[in-house]
Amino acid sequence: MKKVKIALLGLGNVGRGVWMILNSNKEEIMKRSGYEVEIAKILVRDKNKKRSVEVPDEIITTDFDEILEDDSIKIVVEVMGGMEPSKGYMLRCMDKKKHIVTANKMLIANAGDELFEKADEMGVMFQYEASVAGGIPIIKGINESLTANKIEKLYGIVNGTTNYILSKMELEGADFDDVLKEAQEKGYAEADPTSDIEAFDAQYKLAILASLAFGSKIDVDNIYREGITKIEAVDMKYAKEFKMGIKLLAIAKENNGKIELRVHPTMISKKHPLSNIYDSFNAVFIKGNAVGDLMFYGRGAGDLPTGSAVVGDIVTIVRNGVDAENSNPVVKNNLWKREILSMEDIESKYYVRATVVDEPGVLSKITSILGKNNVSLRSVIQKGDEENGNVTIVLVTHKTNEKELNNSIKEIAELKSVYKINNIIRIEDLE
């Protein structure tokens, strides 16, 4: 059996998963790839750190040059995360004709072009399936299986932490802060959960998916981003009354030649399968002009699911000829130049929850402002609060322009009888 040597940059959660899979599934990988895959070196920051997997001391190193200068190492697997030194390590490895596998969504979203161009220039393979949705094969799905399609719409639940939090809030009526604390205790959320709950993680992943789906370079800063911190248990209750659920959705659509790109909490019908994705699972729903509707579903994070995608990429490189140049050209994301639609120009239905003074004429003033701004109402719920004399009003609009909705909300918030605009959530028809 032929042997191929690889190196891991990092031995954290994902690195541990890669190590476990390559060892426990060694025979299956050999049969399917035709090679024995050997981890020759693992780069770590601290050699003396206690680890949850047993790794031979002789393959652990803190010196990156030991990997860079070892010509027998053909594939370098980056599972460190972050921008630097990860990017620098990858570029230097490509200069040495080493193929690259990475799970680094931040790096791909922000500096993917530079890495793709370098890989193309040096004739090495560059694989990044694990950068989006853990073990779900969505990158290969778009790059390979759906190449005959014009992708019209893409909706993704691509962050397991936020989906876990929203699931608990929906199913148990729990409060956001309590569920976040529980998620941290269980290891679903980091000590600093900002990247997840403020939707930065989902924003990076949407940049990668949209660039592939629409064949266009995507600047991550052009993607509208809104996290889940404003969602309250009461919003879940009202969503249930409307026969809907609330999910953090990554949305990409073609709209008259332009692309809508946005990540935000979204109300969707309980009849749609995405609304019934619970716990830390991920799902990506795609509408193609030829294939119709497809949904990819599975574990979106964790050592073994993400490690599975990484090992799959290693096998892809091995199968394509680890010693050959340009045997698997880098997929280009600059086939077309697409304009990103401004958020002011998108159209959506909206859920608006406000607290107002319980006095006659308040609702008529609000509806008058909405009508003046071409915003029509689909339904209204009004509930009183005997303790303080305030009333909760919940409005659901018909499809309207975001700019006109925002103009209405500014005027409504200035009314003396309006105590607070509690929340605004977009409603998406996933027909």
C-alpha positions in Angstrom: 0.0 0.0 0.0 1.4 3.4 -1.0 1.7 6.0 1.8 1.1 9.7 1.8 2.4 11.9 4.6 0.4 14.8 5.9 0.8 17.5 8.7 -1.7 19.0 10.9 -1.5 22.7 11.9 -3.3 22.6 15.2 -4.7 19.9 17.5 -7.8 21.6 18.9 -11.3 20.4 18.5 -11.2 19.8 14.7 -7.6 18.6 14.8 -8.6 16.0 17.4 -11.4 14.8 15.2 -9.1 14.4 12.2 -6.7 12.4 14.3 -9.4 10.1 15.6 -11.0 9.5 12.2 -7.7 8.8 10.4 -6.9 6.2 13.1 -10.3 4.6 13.7 -11.3 4.5 10.0 -7.8 3.7 8.6 -8.8 0.6 6.7 -11.8 2.2 5.0 -9.7 5.2 4.0 -7.0 3.0 2.6 -9.4 1.0 0.5 -11.2 4.1 -0.9 -8.1 6.2 -1.6 -5.6 3.6 -2.5 -3.2 5.2 0.1 -2.2 4.9 3.7 -2.6 8.4 5.1 0.0 9.0 7.8 0.1 12.1 10.1 3.9 12.8 10.1 3.8 16.1 12.1 1.4 18.1 14.2 2.1 21.8 15.0 1.1 23.0 18.4 1.8 26.0 20.6 2.6 24.0 23.7 4.1 20.5 23.5 3.4 19.8 27.2 -0.3 20.6 27.2 -2.5 17.7 28.2 -4.7 16.4 25.4 -7.8 14.3 25.1 -6.1 12.0 22.5 -2.9 10.1 22.8 -0.4 11.3 20.2 3.2 10.1 19.9 5.6 12.8 21.3 7.9 12.5 18.2 5.4 13.9 15.8 4.5 16.9 18.0 6.4 20.1 17.1 6.3 23.8 17.9 8.5 24.6 14.9 6.6 25.2 11.7 9.8 24.9 9.7 10.0 21.2 10.5 6.8 20.8 8.4 7.7 23.4 5.7 11.2 21.9 5.0 10.0 18.2 5.0 9.6 17.3 1.4 8.0 14.0 2.3 4.9 15.9 3.7 2.6 16.3 0.7 -0.6 17.7 2.3 -0.8 20.3 5.1 -4.1 20.5 7.0 -4.8 23.8 8.7 -7.2 23.6 11.6 -5.8 26.4 13.8 -8.4 29.0 12.8 -8.0 32.8 12.7 -6.3 34.9 10.0 -2.7 34.8 11.1 -0.4 32.9 11.3 -2.7 30.5 9.4 -2.7 32.5 6.1 1.1 32.9 6.1 1.6 29.2 6.8 -0.6 28.2 3.9 1.1 30.5 1.5 4.5 29.3 2.5 3.4 25.7 2.2 2.0 26.3 -1.3 5.4 27.8 -2.3 6.8 24.4 -1.3 4.3 22.6 -3.6 2.3 21.2 -0.6 -1.5 20.8 -1.1 -3.8 22.5 1.4 -6.9 21.5 3.3 -8.5 24.0 5.7 -11.6 24.4 7.9 -11.0 28.1 8.3 -14.2 30.0 7.3 -12.9 33.4 8.5 -9.8 33.1 6.3 -11.6 31.8 3.2 -14.3 34.6 3.5 -11.8 37.4 3.9 -8.7 36.2 2.0 -9.9 33.4 -0.2 -9.0 35.1 -3.5 -5.4 35.4 -2.5 -5.2 31.8 -1.4 -7.0 30.5 -4.5 -4.7 32.5 -6.8 -1.6 31.2 -5.1 -2.8 27.6 -5.3 -3.5 28.1 -9.0 -0.1 29.6 -9.6 1.8 26.9 -7.8 -0.3 24.0 -9.2 -1.4 22.7 -5.9 -4.9 21.6 -4.7 -6.8 23.6 -2.2 -9.8 22.1 -0.4 -12.1 23.8 2.2 -15.3 21.7 2.5 -15.1 21.9 6.3 -15.3 25.7 6.3 -19.1 25.7 6.0 -21.7 23.5 7.8 -19.3 21.0 9.4 -19.8 17.5 8.0 -22.4 18.5 5.4 -20.9 18.2 1.8 -22.3 21.5 0.7 -19.2 22.9 -1.0 -18.8 19.8 -3.2 -22.5 19.8 -3.8 -22.4 23.3 -5.3 -19.0 22.9 -7.0 -19.7 19.5 -8.6 -23.2 18.2 -8.4 -25.0 21.5 -9.2 -22.8 22.9 -11.9 -25.5 22.3 -14.5 -27.9 24.6 -12.6 -28.4 28.3 -12.2 -28.9 28.7 -8.5 -31.7 31.1 -7.8 -32.0 31.0 -4.0 -30.0 29.7 -1.1 -31.2 29.6 2.5 -29.0 28.3 5.3 -29.0 27.5 9.0 -25.3 27.4 9.2 -24.5 28.1 12.8 -25.2 25.3 15.3 -24.9 27.5 18.4 -27.6 29.9 17.4 -29.8 27.2 16.2 -29.5 25.4 19.5 -30.4 28.6 21.4 -33.4 29.4 19.2 -34.6 25.7 19.4 -34.6 25.7 23.2 -36.4 29.1 23.2 -39.1 27.8 20.8 -39.6 24.3 22.3 -39.2 25.2 26.0 -40.2 28.8 26.2 -36.8 29.6 27.7 -35.2 33.0 27.9 -32.2 33.9 25.7 -29.7 34.5 28.5 -30.6 31.3 30.3 -30.1 29.2 27.1 -26.9 30.9 26.2 -25.5 30.1 29.6 -26.6 26.4 29.2 -25.0 26.3 25.7 -21.7 27.6 27.2 -21.8 25.0 29.9 -22.4 22.2 27.3 -19.6 23.5 25.1 -21.9 24.5 22.3 -21.0 28.2 22.8 -17.6 29.8 23.5 -16.9 31.8 26.6 -17.1 34.8 24.3 -20.1 33.9 22.1 -20.0 37.1 20.0 -19.0 35.4 16.7 -22.0 33.1 16.9 -24.8 35.2 18.5 -24.0 38.3 16.5 -23.9 36.3 13.3 -20.3 36.9 12.2 -19.7 33.2 11.8 -22.8 32.8 9.6 -21.8 35.9 7.7 -18.4 34.3 6.8 -20.1 31.1 5.7 -22.6 32.9 3.5 -19.8 34.8 1.8 -18.2 31.4 0.9 -21.5 29.8 -0.2 -22.7 32.8 -2.2 -19.4 33.2 -4.1 -19.7 29.6 -5.3 -23.4 29.7 -5.9 -23.3 32.8 -8.0 -19.7 32.6 -9.4 -18.9 36.0 -8.1 -16.4 37.5 -5.7 -18.1 38.4 -2.5 -16.9 41.0 0.0 -18.0 39.8 3.4 -18.6 43.4 4.5 -21.3 43.7 1.8 -23.4 41.1 3.6 -26.0 42.5 6.0 -25.7 41.0 9.4 -28.0 41.0 12.4 -27.6 38.6 15.4 -30.2 36.9 17.6 -29.7 38.9 20.9 -33.0 40.8 20.5 -35.1 37.6 20.2 -37.2 37.1 23.3 -39.4 34.2 24.4 -42.5 36.3 23.7 -41.4 36.6 20.0 -41.3 32.8 19.9 -44.8 32.7 21.3 -46.2 35.1 18.7 -44.4 33.2 15.9 -46.2 30.1 17.1 -49.5 31.9 16.9 -48.7 32.7 13.3 -47.7 29.1 12.7 -44.1 30.1 12.1 -40.7 29.5 13.7 -37.7 31.8 14.1 -34.3 30.8 12.7 -31.0 32.7 12.0 -31.0 32.4 8.2 -28.2 33.1 5.8 -30.0 34.2 2.7 -28.7 34.6 -0.9 -31.0 35.3 -3.8 -30.7 36.5 -7.4 -33.0 39.6 -7.8 -33.2 41.1 -11.3 -29.5 40.5 -12.0 -28.4 41.7 -8.5 -27.7 39.5 -5.4 -29.4 39.8 -2.0 -27.0 38.8 0.7 -28.2 38.9 4.3 -28.0 37.1 7.6 -30.6 37.8 10.3 -33.3 36.2 12.5 -36.2 35.2 10.2 -39.7 34.0 10.7 -40.6 31.1 8.4 -43.6 28.9 8.0 -43.7 25.7 10.1 -44.7 23.9 6.9 -41.2 24.4 5.5 -38.5 21.8 6.5 -36.0 24.5 7.5 -38.3 25.6 10.3 -38.1 22.1 11.8 -34.3 21.9 12.0 -33.5 21.8 15.7 -30.7 21.5 18.2 -27.2 22.2 16.8 -28.0 20.8 13.4 -27.3 22.8 10.2 -29.2 22.7 6.9 -28.8 24.5 3.5 -31.8 24.8 1.2 -31.1 25.5 -2.5 -33.4 26.2 -5.4 -31.9 25.5 -8.8 -33.5 26.3 -12.1 -33.1 22.7 -13.3 -33.0 20.5 -10.2 -35.7 22.4 -8.2 -35.5 22.3 -4.4 -32.7 20.5 -2.5 -31.9 20.4 1.2 -28.6 19.4 2.7 -28.9 18.5 6.4 -26.6 17.3 9.2 -24.3 18.2 12.1 -22.8 21.6 11.5 -20.1 21.5 14.1 -18.1 19.3 16.4 -14.8 17.4 16.2 -16.0 14.3 14.3 -18.5 15.9 11.8 -16.0 18.7 10.9 -13.1 16.2 11.0 -15.1 14.0 8.6 -15.2 16.9 6.0 -11.5 17.5 6.5 -10.6 13.9 6.0 -12.9 13.8 2.9 -10.8 16.7 1.4 -7.6 14.8 2.2 -9.0 11.8 0.3 -10.0 14.0 -2.6 -6.5 15.3 -3.0 -5.0 11.8 -2.7 -7.4 10.4 -5.4 -6.6 13.3 -7.8 -2.9 12.5 -7.7 -1.0 13.9 -4.7 2.2 14.2 -6.8 0.5 15.7 -9.9 0.3 19.4 -10.6 -3.0 21.1 -11.5 -4.8 17.8 -11.3 -7.7 19.5 -9.6 -7.9 23.1 -10.6 -9.0 25.7 -8.0 -12.7 26.6 -8.5 -12.9 30.2 -9.7 -15.3 32.6 -8.0 -14.8 35.5 -10.4 -16.8 34.2 -13.4 -19.3 37.0 -13.2 -19.4 40.5 -11.6 -22.6 40.8 -9.6 -23.9 43.9 -7.9 -25.1 43.4 -4.3 -28.6 44.7 -3.7 -28.8 47.4 -1.0 -30.8 46.4 2.1 -33.0 49.4 1.6 -34.1 47.9 -1.7 -35.1 44.4 -0.5 -38.7 43.5 -0.1 -40.0 41.3 2.8 -42.9 40.8 5.1 -42.2 42.1 8.7 -43.2 41.3 12.2 -43.2 44.4 14.5 -43.7 44.2 18.2 -44.3 47.4 20.1 -45.3 48.6 23.6 -47.7 51.5 23.5 -49.8 53.5 26.0 -53.3 52.1 26.5 -55.3 55.0 25.1 -57.8 55.5 22.3 -56.4 56.3 18.8 -52.9 54.8 19.1 -53.5 52.1 16.6 -55.1 54.4 14.1 -52.1 56.8 14.3 -49.7 53.8 13.7 -51.7 52.5 10.7 -51.9 56.0 9.3 -48.1 56.3 9.3 -47.8 52.9 7.7 -50.3 53.7 5.0 -48.6 57.0 4.2 -45.3 55.0 3.6 -47.0 52.3 1.4 -46.9 49.6 4.1 -50.0 47.5 4.3 -51.0 45.3 7.3 -51.8 41.7 7.1 -52.7 41.2 10.8 -52.7 43.0 14.1 -52.7 41.5 17.7 -53.3 43.8 20.7 -52.9 42.6 24.3 -53.2 44.7 27.4 -51.1 44.8 30.6 -53.2 45.5 33.7 -50.2 46.3 35.9 -48.9 49.3 34.1 -51.6 50.3 31.6 -49.4 49.5 28.6 -50.5 47.5 25.6 -48.5 45.2 23.4 -49.2 45.6 19.7 -48.0 43.0 17.2 -48.2 44.0 13.5 -47.5 41.7 10.5 -47.1 43.5 7.2 -47.6 42.3 3.6 -44.5 42.3 1.5 -43.0 45.8 1.5 -39.8 47.7 0.8 -37.3 47.8 3.7 -36.7 51.5 3.3 -40.4 52.3 3.5 -40.7 50.1 6.6 -37.8 51.8 8.3 -39.2 55.2 7.5 -42.5 54.1 9.1 -40.8 52.8 12.2 -38.8 56.0 12.7 -42.1 58.0 12.7 -44.0 55.5 14.9 -41.2 55.5 17.5 -41.5 59.3 17.8 -45.2 59.2 18.8 -45.7 60.1 22.4 -48.1 57.2 22.9 -45.4 54.6 21.7 -43.3 53.5 24.7 -40.9 51.2 22.7 -40.4 49.4 19.5 -39.4 46.0 21.0 -38.5 44.0 18.0 -38.7 43.8 14.2 -38.2 40.4 12.5 -38.3 39.8 8.8 -40.7 37.1 7.5 -39.5 35.0 4.5 -41.8 33.1 2.2 -39.8 30.0 1.3 -42.1 28.9 -1.5 
